[in-house]
Amino acid sequence: MSVDCIFCKIVNGAIPSKKIYEDEDIIAFHDINPSAKVHFLLVPKLHVESLANCDSQHQALLGKLLLLAPKIAKEQGLAGFKTLINTGREGGQEVFHLHVHVLGGGEKQRKTLA
């Protein structure tokens, strides 16, 4: 756990989330700023900064993350979906705790200010 990491705080219950799945290794919850009608995150409970920081000791965890994506996507009503792992600042990563975005159901209509 990292004391300053927002996802670690969600994992330990210090910050609430709209949780849709949890086991001993992974938590899944709805994104607070969704980019699609269905947009949830799969987050390992183990704090790993990014995919670039993973090695062979993380192989089982990475496999579990990817195998959970279609299972939870189906439970959320998705017939098809997109997965995304942003890696590093240049790769669009904003929270430096490994996580997988799962998106589907079409783009969410964003409100614009006129």
Buried (B, 14 or more C-beta within 10 A) or exposed (E): EEEEBBBBBBBEEEEEBEEBBBEEEBBBBBBEEBEBBBBBBBBBBBBBBBBEEBEEEBEEBBEBBEEBBBEBBEEBEBEEBBBEBBBEEEEEBEBBBBBBBBBBBEEBEEEEEE
